[in-house]
Amino acid sequence: MRVCSICLDGFRNYTNFSASFDPGVNVIWGENAQGKTNLLEAIGFLSGARSHRARGDRELISFQRDQGTITAQVDSRDRTFLIEAQLARGRRRKLLVNRVKLKTAAELTGIVQTVLFCPEDLALIKSGAAERRAFLDHAICQLRPRYGEALAQYHKLLDHKTRILRDWEKNPSLLEVLEDFNEAMARAGALLIHYRAHFVGKLAPRAAQIQRDFSGDREELTLSYQTVGTVRNPLGPTVSIYEDLRAHQDSHRRAELEARSCLSGPHKDDLAAWIDGQPARQFASQGQTRTAALSLKLAERELFEDDTGQWPVLLLDDVLSELDAKRQDFVLNQIRTGQVLITCCETDRLTELGKVMLIRDGELI
């Protein structure tokens, strides 16, 4: 799997940009605020029409422009695909593959998978559970379209149930449909828990080994999937998980009505991390935090290759800063397979790895 070329028109700070990429390592360098991260963002958008830092398409369109376009040629599954994303202010995006309009963005994940590491990923270790759930959701959505469908359905149901719980005192008749939403949420939630538990079960040993290699066998990273307390076996059949979720809903019914919020369900799940037996969120150093977050991403990359037989496109944004020389060497040794795009401000250690591209003010120099 590789992104062969990309054209950006009205995307972020790129007015009219074209570039081709090597199937191996591509070093994208330049000073800060020139557009290096924007380029990785555009490539990441190809794997599900999702940005890791924008809340909506309008943020991706250049100032003074009403529309923007990402066009890319991609080799995947022994075929060549032309992917086009048309973004416009005030109108729905349009996604096309080989000039055929897609029904959903999820169809892109069957063509391109990407794994991105960026400075914001330190939040995977240090921030709350929401960031770690988002990491799991984005990874699994790329591998399992059914998970993406269940996730979208669950969030829609959660929004409805939240409004019911918020407004039931003013309109008691809303409680008549509360049980229907609980039933549907338990069925969708059982699928989410099932997929998350199996993914973490494969991710945890891979990430632990990468962390050991990273640190020269000095650090042990442990991951644990934490879900609804009544779920006896997250790895078990979805029917059993569904029954456990229903039991949790019943036991929390009064508390939810009093709190006017949804207290039961996998929307509160977490991926807990420990380093050497201590909670990483509270006790990990800056270097340990960065290494642990990167270990998660490199482990995710390995799982993608196991599942699809292809290495996903690896996007590394400012990955080497704040790592000591030994850990930098480890990262550089890890990117010898598959296509990699790595950004940096200095190319001292990277010029021999592959193709080098200089970006200045949204242009390829």
Order of alpha helices (4+ residues) and beta strands (2+ residues): beta-beta-beta-alpha-beta-beta-beta-beta-beta-alpha-alpha-alpha-alpha-beta-alpha-alpha-beta-beta-alpha-alpha-beta-alpha-beta-beta-beta
